[in-house]
């Protein structure tokens, strides 16, 4: 379950046993499913990460969180919420109309889709914010800091962690409001993150991200 490419991080020996015990004792259902807790890290080894999208915590609705931040399993019948707003901005930014809700194709291109908390109890947004997941995310950011990368920091929690753990001046850092329906109109819409990331990658001689799917 622990992603092999990240197992060297101190979190997994120091903090994970305690968090695993706390999750096992949680009385409410926990999302994403236990086998998908580290899906974002499993999908992208450190050397493969080119872009980091950092959000807040997983969806707290049954069947919605799949372990990749903002991603939703294809065929989910409910509202898209944050992902729907991401798609609106993608359409406005690049003219791309994306219908596929699962974002594993982004992950396969080196986009690390991470949240500042990797679990949430059902119907309790931010319910695991103080569980200690920030230690893992901080270590991940620290491990990625040496090489210039693009960081999309969506929301206050993401921006606070980035301020603590990222120091490389050569990163592309785009800080906006979270794409949640509660905050997207406070700066997420109109931020054009997808075209800005691709322009930065291409200026470095790298292939752009294919955001369509």
C-alpha positions as CSV (number, residue, x, y, z in Angstrom):
1,X,0.0,0.0,0.0
2,X,2.9,2.4,0.7
3,X,4.1,3.7,-2.6
4,X,7.5,2.3,-3.2
5,X,9.0,5.4,-4.9
6,X,8.1,7.5,-1.8
7,X,8.8,4.9,0.9
8,X,12.0,6.7,1.9
9,X,10.0,9.7,3.3
10,X,10.2,9.8,7.1
11,X,6.4,10.1,7.3
12,X,5.9,6.4,6.5
13,X,7.9,5.1,9.5
14,X,7.2,8.0,11.9
15,X,3.6,9.0,11.3
16,X,1.8,6.5,9.2
17,X,1.3,3.8,11.9
18,X,-0.5,6.4,14.1
19,X,-2.7,7.7,11.3
20,X,-3.5,4.1,10.2
21,X,-4.7,3.4,13.7
22,X,-6.8,6.5,13.8
23,X,-8.4,5.7,10.4
24,X,-9.2,2.2,11.6
25,X,-10.9,3.7,14.7
26,X,-13.0,6.2,12.6
27,X,-16.7,5.4,13.1
28,X,-17.8,7.0,9.8
29,X,-16.9,5.7,6.3
30,X,-13.6,7.2,5.2
31,X,-12.9,8.4,1.6
32,X,-11.2,7.5,-0.6
33,X,-11.2,3.7,0.0
34,X,-8.2,2.6,2.0
35,X,-6.5,1.0,-1.0
36,X,-6.6,4.3,-2.8
37,X,-5.2,6.6,0.0
38,X,-1.9,6.9,-1.7
39,X,-3.1,6.6,-5.3
40,X,-1.6,10.0,-6.3
41,X,1.8,9.0,-5.1
42,X,1.6,5.6,-6.7
43,X,0.7,7.2,-10.0
44,X,3.8,9.5,-10.1
45,X,7.3,8.7,-8.9
46,X,9.3,11.8,-7.8
47,X,11.4,12.0,-10.9
48,X,8.3,11.8,-13.1
49,X,6.5,14.7,-11.5
50,X,6.4,17.8,-13.8
51,X,3.3,19.5,-12.4
52,X,1.7,19.5,-9.0
53,X,-1.9,20.3,-8.4
54,X,-2.5,20.7,-4.7
55,X,-6.0,21.0,-3.3
56,X,-7.5,20.6,0.2
57,X,-9.1,17.3,1.1
58,X,-11.0,14.5,-0.8
59,X,-14.6,14.5,-1.7
60,X,-16.7,13.4,1.3
61,X,-19.6,11.9,-0.8
62,X,-19.8,8.1,-1.3
63,X,-18.3,6.9,-4.5
64,X,-16.7,10.2,-5.5
65,X,-13.1,10.3,-4.2
66,X,-10.7,8.0,-6.1
67,X,-7.4,9.0,-4.4
68,X,-6.3,11.5,-7.1
69,X,-7.2,15.1,-6.1
70,X,-10.3,16.4,-7.9
71,X,-10.6,13.2,-9.9
72,X,-14.0,11.4,-9.9
73,X,-14.6,7.8,-11.1
74,X,-16.1,7.8,-14.6
75,X,-19.9,7.3,-14.5
76,X,-20.4,9.0,-11.1
77,X,-24.0,10.1,-11.1
78,X,-23.8,13.1,-8.8
79,X,-22.6,16.7,-9.0
80,X,-19.1,17.4,-10.1
81,X,-18.7,20.5,-7.8
82,X,-14.9,21.4,-7.8
83,X,-14.2,19.3,-10.9
84,X,-17.0,20.9,-12.8
85,X,-15.5,24.3,-12.1
86,X,-12.1,23.0,-13.2
87,X,-13.7,21.9,-16.5
88,X,-15.3,25.3,-16.9
89,X,-11.9,27.0,-16.5
90,X,-10.3,24.5,-18.9
91,X,-13.0,25.3,-21.5
92,X,-12.5,29.1,-21.0
93,X,-8.7,28.8,-21.0
94,X,-8.0,26.4,-23.8
95,X,-11.3,25.8,-25.5
96,X,-11.2,22.2,-24.3
97,X,-14.5,20.5,-23.5
98,X,-13.6,17.6,-21.2
99,X,-16.2,15.1,-20.2
100,X,-14.1,12.3,-18.7
101,X,-14.1,12.8,-14.9
102,X,-11.3,10.4,-14.0
103,X,-8.0,12.3,-14.2
104,X,-5.6,9.3,-14.4
105,X,-4.5,10.5,-17.8
106,X,-3.2,13.7,-16.2
107,X,-1.3,11.6,-13.6
108,X,0.3,9.5,-16.4
109,X,1.8,12.7,-17.9
110,X,3.5,13.7,-14.6
111,X,0.8,15.7,-12.9
112,X,0.7,14.9,-9.2
113,X,-2.9,15.3,-8.0
114,X,-2.5,15.7,-4.3
115,X,-4.5,17.1,-1.4
116,X,-3.2,18.6,1.8
117,X,-5.3,15.9,3.6
118,X,-5.4,12.4,2.1
119,X,-8.6,11.2,3.8
120,X,-12.0,12.6,4.9
121,X,-14.9,11.1,6.9
122,X,-18.2,10.9,5.1
123,X,-20.1,14.2,5.3
124,X,-17.4,15.9,7.4
125,X,-15.3,18.1,5.1
126,X,-11.9,18.9,6.6
127,X,-12.7,16.2,9.2
128,X,-9.1,14.8,9.0
129,X,-7.3,18.1,8.5
130,X,-5.5,17.7,11.9
131,X,-4.7,14.0,11.5
132,X,-1.1,14.7,10.4
133,X,-1.4,14.3,6.6
134,X,0.3,17.7,6.3
135,X,3.5,16.2,7.4
136,X,3.5,13.8,4.4
137,X,2.5,16.5,1.9
138,X,5.2,18.7,3.3
139,X,7.8,16.0,2.8
140,X,6.6,15.4,-0.7
141,X,6.9,19.1,-1.5
142,X,10.4,19.1,0.0
143,X,11.4,16.2,-2.1
144,X,10.3,17.9,-5.2
145,X,11.7,21.3,-4.4
146,X,15.2,20.9,-5.9
147,X,14.0,20.6,-9.6
148,X,11.9,23.4,-11.1
149,X,8.3,22.3,-11.5
150,X,4.9,23.9,-12.0
151,X,2.7,24.2,-8.9
152,X,-1.0,24.9,-9.0
153,X,-1.8,25.8,-5.4
154,X,-5.6,25.9,-5.1
155,X,-6.8,27.3,-1.8
156,X,-5.3,28.5,1.5
157,X,-4.1,25.2,2.9
158,X,-2.1,24.4,-0.3
159,X,-0.6,27.8,-0.3
160,X,0.4,27.7,3.4
161,X,2.2,24.4,3.0
162,X,3.9,25.5,-0.2
163,X,5.2,28.6,1.6
164,X,6.8,26.4,4.2
165,X,8.3,23.7,2.0
166,X,9.0,25.3,-1.4
167,X,12.0,27.6,-1.8
168,X,13.3,27.1,-5.4
169,X,12.8,30.4,-7.2
170,X,12.6,28.6,-10.6
171,X,9.3,27.0,-9.9
172,X,6.2,28.2,-11.6
173,X,3.8,28.9,-8.8
174,X,0.1,29.8,-9.5
175,X,-1.8,30.5,-6.4
176,X,-5.6,31.0,-6.6
177,X,-8.8,30.3,-4.8
178,X,-9.9,26.7,-4.5
179,X,-12.2,25.6,-7.4
180,X,-15.0,24.7,-4.9
181,X,-18.4,26.2,-5.7
182,X,-17.9,28.2,-2.5
183,X,-14.8,30.0,-3.7
184,X,-14.2,29.5,-7.4
185,X,-15.5,33.0,-8.2
186,X,-12.9,34.6,-5.8
187,X,-10.0,34.2,-8.3
188,X,-10.0,30.6,-9.6
189,X,-12.1,31.5,-12.6
190,X,-10.0,33.5,-15.1
191,X,-6.7,32.3,-13.7
192,X,-5.9,30.4,-16.9
193,X,-3.7,27.8,-15.1
194,X,-3.7,25.2,-17.9
195,X,-2.3,27.5,-20.6
196,X,0.2,29.0,-18.2
197,X,1.5,25.7,-17.2
198,X,1.9,24.5,-20.8
199,X,3.6,27.8,-21.9
200,X,6.1,27.3,-19.0
201,X,6.8,23.7,-19.9
202,X,7.2,24.5,-23.6
203,X,9.6,27.3,-22.7
204,X,11.7,24.8,-20.9
205,X,11.7,22.4,-23.9
206,X,9.2,20.0,-22.3
207,X,6.1,18.6,-23.9
208,X,2.9,20.3,-22.8
209,X,0.2,18.5,-20.8
210,X,-2.7,17.2,-22.8
211,X,-5.5,18.3,-20.6
212,X,-8.3,17.0,-22.9
213,X,-9.6,13.5,-22.2
